[in-house]
Amino acid sequence: MTDPDTELDRLLQVELMEYLENSKYWQRSGGRDHVIPMTHPNAFRFLRQQVNASILVLVDFGRYPKEMANLDKDVVSPYVHVVESFTEDDVVDPFEARSTLVYFRGNTARKAEGKIRVRLEKLLAGNSDVHYENSIATTQNIKASTEGMRSSKFCLHPAGDTPSSCRLLMPSSVTAFR
């Protein structure tokens, strides 16, 4: 992590900490009465320990040590949704109007080698009313996913990479497909 953008990020964090530490508001409590949004898993990665006393708004606890981020002082805020809500579903029976029974589009091999997603892919393979596609998030794929979800009765999102991101199917529910 020595590229110019990374170094610029580190320098901005140093500058921000200097500003905060020189503020009478920070000095009165050591930052304990400050709320700091860290809505990206790598936010403030160089100086996290220096804001440890503050209330952090995090997207998950997965990349923070327990002595830094915890529910006693911090707040978990889910990622911003990238798929717009569908509000134009004016057909008489939207469930029956959707042509795909089960839809999944995402990265199959994630943490834990994608055990649940790989297993689901094998179990659902060969069903004509199932769309299961291994892909990564790009602008084009998000658009295709939006259309695929809108034409499906059920959308799977099993075993993702953070506890705060939305799940329509939790790993413990996978047994329903056995």
DOLO-616028 format. One record per residue: x, y, z of N, C-alpha, C in turn; residue number from 1. Coordinates in Angstrom, 2 decimals. Atoms other than C-alpha are relative to their C-alpha. Example, Ala and Ser with C-alpha at 12.3 -4.5 7.8 and 13.67 -1.06 7.14 Angstrom:
<rs>
- n_c1|n_c2|n_c3|ca_c1|ca_c2|ca_c3|c_c1|c_c2|c_c3|n
- 0.89|-1.19|0.00|12.30|-4.50|7.80|0.90|1.20|0.00|1
- -0.82|-1.19|-0.06|13.67|-1.06|7.14|-0.77|1.09|0.73|2
</rs>
This chain:
<rs>
- n_c1|n_c2|n_c3|ca_c1|ca_c2|ca_c3|c_c1|c_c2|c_c3|n
- 0.83|-1.18|0.00|0.00|0.00|0.00|0.88|1.25|0.00|1
- -0.89|-1.16|0.10|2.51|2.57|-1.19|-0.31|0.87|-1.21|2
- 0.34|-0.80|1.16|0.72|4.02|-4.21|-0.35|1.43|0.42|3
- 0.26|-1.41|-0.35|0.16|7.82|-4.35|-1.37|0.24|0.64|4
- 1.33|-0.20|-0.59|-3.59|7.57|-3.60|-0.05|-0.45|1.45|5
- -0.04|0.50|-1.37|-2.94|5.51|-0.48|0.76|0.97|0.90|6
- -0.77|-0.96|-0.78|-0.31|7.97|0.72|-0.80|1.28|0.22|7
- 0.86|-1.18|-0.15|-2.69|10.88|0.08|-1.07|-0.25|1.05|8
- 1.01|0.38|-0.98|-5.36|9.05|2.11|0.59|0.06|1.41|9
- -0.65|-0.01|-1.31|-2.92|8.57|5.00|0.28|1.44|0.46|10
- -0.29|-1.39|-0.36|-1.86|12.24|4.91|-1.26|0.77|0.38|11
- 1.27|-0.64|-0.36|-5.49|13.39|4.96|-0.46|-0.44|1.39|12
- 0.37|0.49|-1.34|-6.12|11.20|8.02|0.87|0.66|1.07|13
- -0.90|-0.67|-0.94|-3.06|12.68|9.77|-0.43|1.44|0.20|14
- 0.45|-1.39|-0.08|-4.26|16.20|8.95|-1.29|0.13|0.79|15
- 1.26|-0.02|-0.73|-7.75|15.44|10.25|0.24|-0.24|1.50|16
- -0.28|0.28|-1.42|-6.38|13.97|13.51|0.65|1.20|0.67|17
- -0.63|-1.20|-0.57|-4.18|17.03|14.04|-1.04|1.07|0.28|18
- 1.08|-0.97|-0.17|-7.22|19.26|13.55|-0.86|-0.35|1.22|19
- 0.84|0.43|-1.11|-9.32|17.20|15.96|0.72|0.16|1.34|20
- -0.75|-0.05|-1.26|-6.62|16.93|18.63|0.26|1.43|0.47|21
- -0.20|-1.41|-0.37|-6.12|20.72|18.57|-1.31|0.71|0.31|22
- 1.30|-0.59|-0.26|-9.86|21.36|18.90|-0.33|-0.06|1.50|23
- 0.39|0.01|-1.42|-11.11|22.38|22.36|-1.10|-1.03|0.25|24
- 1.09|0.97|-0.16|-14.12|20.09|21.75|0.55|-1.42|0.14|25
- -0.64|1.32|-0.10|-11.91|17.03|21.22|0.74|-0.11|1.33|26
- -0.82|0.01|-1.21|-9.67|17.96|24.14|-0.82|-0.16|1.27|27
- 0.79|0.09|-1.23|-12.51|18.21|26.66|-0.38|-1.43|0.36|28
- 0.40|1.38|-0.31|-13.32|14.50|26.33|0.88|-1.05|-0.66|29
- -0.84|0.95|0.72|-10.56|12.93|24.26|-0.74|-0.64|-1.16|30
- 0.76|0.51|1.13|-13.12|12.44|21.49|-1.16|-0.91|0.37|31
- 1.07|0.92|-0.41|-15.55|10.36|23.57|-1.39|0.52|-0.33|32
- 1.32|-0.55|0.34|-18.40|12.75|22.72|-0.11|0.32|-1.49|33
- 0.04|-0.18|1.46|-17.69|12.67|18.96|-0.59|-1.24|-0.66|34
- 0.54|1.09|0.81|-19.54|10.57|16.40|0.73|0.05|-1.35|35
- -0.79|0.05|1.22|-17.38|9.45|13.48|-0.55|-1.08|-0.93|36
- 0.48|1.01|0.96|-18.93|7.77|10.42|1.17|-0.68|-0.70|37
- -1.00|0.81|0.72|-16.76|4.98|9.03|-0.76|-1.00|-0.84|38
- 0.92|0.85|0.76|-19.13|3.64|6.44|0.65|-0.72|-1.16|39
- -0.72|0.88|0.93|-16.47|1.87|4.41|0.91|-0.86|0.85|40
- -0.82|0.90|-0.83|-14.63|-1.17|5.79|1.45|0.45|0.18|41
- -1.39|-0.45|-0.12|-11.25|0.52|5.16|0.11|1.44|0.49|42
- -0.03|-1.39|-0.43|-12.21|3.94|6.52|0.96|0.21|1.15|43
- -0.92|-0.45|-1.05|-9.59|5.68|8.65|0.97|-1.12|0.41|44
- -0.78|1.20|-0.28|-7.42|2.56|8.37|1.35|0.28|0.63|45
- -1.33|-0.27|-0.54|-4.16|4.28|9.34|-0.02|0.49|1.44|46
- 0.03|-0.62|-1.33|-5.30|6.02|12.52|-1.21|-0.43|0.83|47
- 1.21|0.45|-0.72|-8.21|3.95|13.84|0.16|0.06|1.51|48
- -0.18|0.02|-1.45|-6.72|3.59|17.30|-0.12|1.39|0.61|49
- 0.07|-1.37|-0.52|-6.62|7.37|17.68|-1.44|0.51|0.13|50
- 1.41|-0.39|-0.13|-10.40|7.60|17.32|-0.79|-1.06|0.78|51
- 0.62|1.12|-0.71|-11.10|4.53|19.45|-1.01|0.43|1.05|52
- 0.91|-0.44|-1.06|-12.80|6.51|22.21|-1.31|0.56|-0.55|53
- 1.19|-0.60|0.61|-15.30|8.07|19.79|-1.07|-1.04|-0.29|54
- 1.10|0.85|0.45|-18.68|6.66|18.83|0.17|-0.16|-1.50|55
- -0.23|0.26|1.42|-18.16|5.01|15.46|-1.29|-0.49|-0.65|56
- 1.10|0.51|0.81|-20.84|4.51|12.80|0.65|-0.88|-1.05|57
- -0.70|0.99|0.81|-19.67|1.32|11.08|-0.97|-0.80|-0.86|58
- 0.83|0.88|0.82|-20.95|-0.94|8.31|0.09|-1.44|0.49|59
- -0.12|1.32|-0.62|-19.72|-4.01|10.19|1.12|0.04|1.02|60
- -1.07|0.09|-0.98|-17.42|-5.13|12.96|1.11|-0.94|-0.47|61
- -0.90|1.04|0.48|-15.55|-7.65|10.81|1.45|0.39|-0.10|62
- -1.40|-0.39|0.20|-12.39|-5.62|10.26|0.55|0.83|1.16|63
- -0.44|-0.78|-1.14|-12.10|-3.98|13.66|0.25|-0.93|1.17|64
- -0.22|0.83|-1.19|-10.56|-5.51|16.80|-1.10|0.26|1.03|65
- 1.07|-0.12|-1.00|-13.03|-6.15|19.65|0.24|1.13|0.99|66
- -0.26|-1.08|-0.95|-11.28|-3.66|21.89|-0.23|1.39|-0.61|67
- 0.27|-1.29|0.63|-12.01|-0.92|19.34|-1.48|0.19|-0.30|68
- 1.39|-0.15|0.41|-15.46|-1.49|17.88|-0.88|-0.99|0.75|69
- 0.92|0.89|-0.72|-18.31|-2.85|19.98|-1.34|0.69|0.18|70
- 1.35|-0.54|-0.11|-22.02|-2.40|20.53|-0.24|0.81|1.27|71
- 0.14|-0.83|-1.20|-21.45|-0.73|23.92|0.08|1.48|-0.34|72
- -0.17|-1.40|0.34|-20.49|2.49|22.16|-0.27|0.32|-1.47|73
- 0.06|-0.24|1.43|-20.84|2.07|18.39|-1.34|-0.39|-0.61|74
- 1.25|0.24|0.73|-23.63|1.87|15.80|0.35|-0.68|-1.32|75
- -0.18|0.64|1.29|-23.88|-0.47|12.81|-1.05|0.55|-0.95|76
- 0.88|-0.56|1.03|-25.35|1.11|9.69|0.23|-0.78|-1.28|77
- -0.19|0.81|1.21|-25.96|-1.13|6.67|0.48|0.83|-1.19|78
- -0.44|-0.64|1.24|-24.40|-0.35|3.31|-1.18|0.67|-0.69|79
- 1.02|-0.65|0.81|-26.32|2.00|1.04|-0.40|-0.98|-1.10|80
- 0.47|0.92|1.03|-28.46|-0.02|-1.32|0.32|0.55|-1.38|81
- -0.35|-0.42|1.35|-27.35|0.09|-4.94|-1.07|-0.38|-1.01|82
- 1.08|0.39|0.90|-30.50|-1.42|-6.44|-1.24|0.80|0.40|83
- 1.17|-0.82|-0.28|-33.43|0.96|-6.71|-1.23|-0.87|0.26|84
- 1.24|0.72|-0.28|-36.78|-0.15|-5.30|-0.88|-0.01|-1.24|85
- 0.90|0.15|1.14|-39.31|-1.36|-7.81|-1.40|0.38|0.45|86
- 1.30|-0.50|-0.44|-42.54|0.60|-7.47|-1.04|-0.03|-1.11|87
- 0.91|-0.02|1.14|-44.14|0.04|-10.89|-0.59|-1.38|-0.26|88
- 0.51|1.37|0.13|-45.55|-3.43|-10.25|-1.53|0.03|-0.01|89
- 1.44|-0.21|0.09|-49.11|-2.76|-11.49|-0.78|-1.20|-0.53|90
- 0.73|1.15|0.52|-49.96|-6.25|-12.74|-0.92|-0.56|1.07|91
- 0.99|0.52|-0.93|-52.91|-8.06|-11.15|0.64|-0.93|1.04|92
- -0.66|0.94|-0.92|-50.76|-10.84|-9.65|1.50|0.05|-0.27|93
- -1.43|-0.16|0.29|-47.09|-9.74|-9.53|0.80|-1.28|0.23|94
- -0.73|1.24|-0.27|-45.96|-13.08|-8.09|-0.08|-0.92|-1.22|95
- 0.17|0.89|1.15|-47.40|-15.09|-10.98|0.56|0.60|-1.28|96
- -0.49|-0.65|1.21|-46.28|-12.52|-13.55|1.52|-0.13|-0.15|97
- -1.47|0.11|0.05|-42.63|-13.10|-12.70|0.40|-1.36|-0.54|98
- -0.32|1.22|0.75|-41.02|-15.68|-14.97|1.04|-0.89|0.66|99
- -1.07|0.78|-0.64|-38.07|-16.83|-12.82|-0.41|-0.35|1.42|100
- 0.35|0.41|-1.36|-38.67|-18.85|-9.66|1.06|0.46|1.00|101
- -1.10|-0.32|-0.92|-35.25|-18.42|-8.00|1.10|0.72|-0.78|102
- -1.02|-0.81|0.66|-32.62|-15.81|-8.86|1.17|0.23|0.94|103
- -1.22|-0.39|-0.72|-29.02|-15.35|-7.74|1.01|0.48|-1.02|104
- -1.10|-0.50|0.81|-26.30|-13.26|-9.28|0.99|0.62|0.97|105
- -1.01|-0.51|-0.91|-23.11|-12.68|-7.34|1.25|-0.83|-0.05|106
- -1.27|0.71|-0.07|-19.68|-13.90|-6.43|-0.20|-1.29|0.78|107
- 0.22|1.29|-0.64|-19.91|-17.61|-5.64|1.07|-0.29|1.04|108
- -1.09|0.32|-0.93|-16.49|-18.01|-3.99|0.37|1.22|0.82|109
- -0.31|-1.10|-0.92|-16.39|-15.61|-1.06|0.73|-0.57|1.20|110
- -0.64|0.50|-1.20|-15.28|-16.16|2.50|-0.43|-1.45|0.24|111
- 0.22|1.43|-0.23|-15.10|-19.79|3.65|-0.12|-0.74|-1.33|112
- -0.03|0.60|1.33|-14.47|-20.62|-0.02|-1.38|-0.09|-0.64|113
- 1.32|0.00|0.61|-18.13|-19.94|-0.81|-0.73|-1.31|0.14|114
- 0.58|1.33|-0.17|-19.25|-23.28|0.61|-1.51|-0.02|-0.21|115
- 1.46|0.00|0.10|-22.92|-22.35|0.87|-0.43|0.35|-1.41|116
- 0.37|-0.40|1.36|-23.10|-20.57|-2.48|0.33|-1.08|-1.02|117
- -0.37|1.08|0.92|-21.25|-23.37|-4.28|-0.99|-1.16|0.13|118
- 0.96|1.09|-0.21|-23.57|-25.95|-2.72|-1.37|0.34|-0.61|119
- 1.26|-0.43|0.60|-26.66|-23.96|-3.71|0.07|-0.07|-1.53|120
- -0.15|0.04|1.45|-25.32|-23.65|-7.24|-0.16|-1.43|-0.52|121
- 0.11|1.40|0.41|-24.98|-27.45|-7.49|-1.42|-0.53|0.18|122
- 1.36|0.47|-0.26|-28.39|-28.10|-5.93|-1.02|0.54|-0.99|123
- 0.97|-0.65|0.87|-30.17|-25.67|-8.23|0.30|-0.16|-1.49|124
- -0.41|0.15|1.40|-28.30|-26.53|-11.45|-1.01|-0.86|-0.77|125
- 0.88|0.78|0.87|-30.45|-27.78|-14.32|-1.47|0.32|0.11|126
- 1.40|-0.41|-0.12|-33.71|-26.19|-13.18|-0.25|1.17|-0.94|127
- 0.26|-1.01|1.01|-35.19|-24.15|-16.01|-0.54|1.31|0.57|128
- 0.55|-1.23|-0.58|-36.88|-21.65|-13.70|0.91|0.60|1.08|129
- -0.99|-0.53|-0.94|-33.69|-20.92|-11.73|1.10|0.70|-0.79|130
- -1.13|-0.73|0.59|-31.13|-18.27|-12.70|1.05|0.14|1.09|131
- -1.09|-0.05|-0.99|-27.86|-18.76|-10.77|1.26|0.33|-0.76|132
- -1.14|-0.47|0.78|-24.93|-16.75|-12.10|1.11|0.52|0.90|133
- -1.18|-0.47|-0.72|-21.43|-16.21|-10.76|0.50|1.26|-0.69|134
- -0.48|-1.25|0.59|-20.48|-12.56|-11.35|0.46|0.94|1.11|135
- -0.46|-1.01|-0.95|-18.84|-9.58|-9.67|-0.78|1.29|-0.20|136
- 0.77|-1.25|0.05|-20.35|-6.16|-8.94|0.68|1.01|-0.93|137
- -0.38|-1.08|0.90|-19.96|-3.79|-11.87|-1.29|0.77|-0.29|138
- 1.20|-0.78|0.32|-22.34|-1.07|-13.07|-0.92|-0.80|-0.91|139
- 0.80|0.81|0.93|-23.49|-3.35|-15.90|-0.66|-1.18|0.72|140
- 0.55|1.14|-0.73|-23.96|-6.34|-13.57|-1.08|0.42|0.99|141
- 1.03|-0.49|-0.93|-25.92|-4.27|-11.04|-1.29|0.26|-0.77|142
- 1.20|-0.24|0.82|-28.29|-3.19|-13.82|-0.65|-1.32|-0.38|143
- 0.54|1.32|0.36|-28.68|-6.81|-14.99|-0.62|-0.68|1.22|144
- 0.54|0.58|-1.23|-29.21|-7.92|-11.38|-1.34|0.62|0.35|145
- 1.26|-0.69|-0.28|-31.93|-5.30|-10.92|-1.12|-0.58|-0.84|146
- 1.02|0.56|0.89|-33.82|-6.59|-13.94|-0.30|-1.46|0.37|147
- 0.20|1.40|-0.39|-33.28|-10.22|-12.88|-0.81|-0.14|1.27|148
- 0.75|0.04|-1.26|-34.57|-9.56|-9.36|-1.46|0.38|-0.22|149
- 1.37|-0.48|0.25|-37.61|-7.71|-10.68|-0.85|-1.03|-0.74|150
- 0.75|1.02|0.74|-38.57|-10.69|-12.85|0.00|-1.35|0.73|151
- -0.11|1.25|-0.75|-38.08|-13.29|-10.08|-0.92|-0.02|1.21|152
- 0.86|0.18|-1.17|-40.31|-14.68|-7.37|0.81|-0.01|1.29|153
- -0.87|0.06|-1.17|-37.44|-15.37|-4.95|1.42|0.36|-0.42|154
- -1.38|-0.38|0.26|-33.96|-13.82|-4.81|0.85|-0.45|1.18|155
- -0.87|0.51|-1.05|-31.20|-15.54|-2.88|1.16|0.95|0.25|156
- -1.17|-0.77|-0.37|-28.46|-13.76|-1.02|0.65|-0.68|1.20|157
- -0.52|0.77|-1.13|-26.85|-16.44|1.14|1.45|0.32|0.34|158
- -1.38|-0.04|-0.51|-23.68|-16.21|3.25|0.89|1.02|-0.67|159
- -0.82|-1.07|0.57|-22.22|-12.85|2.30|1.24|0.27|0.82|160
- -1.28|-0.25|-0.65|-19.08|-11.17|3.55|-0.07|0.93|1.21|161
- 0.10|-0.83|-1.20|-20.42|-8.87|6.29|-1.33|-0.23|0.69|162
- 1.25|0.22|-0.71|-23.03|-9.25|9.02|-1.00|1.12|-0.17|163
- 0.92|-1.12|0.09|-24.53|-5.84|8.30|-0.71|0.10|-1.34|164
- 0.68|-0.11|1.29|-25.40|-6.29|4.65|-1.27|-0.85|-0.01|165
- 1.33|0.63|-0.03|-28.96|-7.34|3.89|0.05|-1.44|-0.47|166
- 0.10|1.41|0.36|-29.79|-11.02|3.67|-1.46|-0.37|-0.13|167
- 1.35|0.51|0.19|-32.94|-12.50|2.23|-0.07|-1.45|0.40|168
- -0.08|1.41|-0.37|-31.80|-16.02|3.08|1.22|-0.16|0.88|169
- -1.12|0.17|-0.91|-29.64|-16.72|6.11|0.58|-1.40|-0.17|170
- -0.62|1.31|0.17|-27.14|-19.61|6.04|-0.72|-1.12|0.72|171
- 0.71|1.06|-0.73|-29.17|-21.52|8.63|-1.26|-0.46|-0.75|172
- 1.21|0.36|0.76|-32.11|-21.52|6.18|0.31|-0.86|-1.22|173
- -0.39|0.75|1.19|-30.14|-23.33|3.50|-0.53|-1.43|0.06|174
- 0.48|1.37|-0.12|-31.39|-26.65|4.87|-1.34|-0.19|-0.72|175
- 1.27|0.10|0.71|-34.72|-25.86|3.20|0.20|-0.49|-1.45|176
- -0.26|0.42|1.38|-33.04|-26.65|-0.14|0.54|-1.43|-0.09|177
- -0.56|1.36|0.03|-31.75|-30.12|0.87|-1.05|-1.02|-0.37|178
</rs>
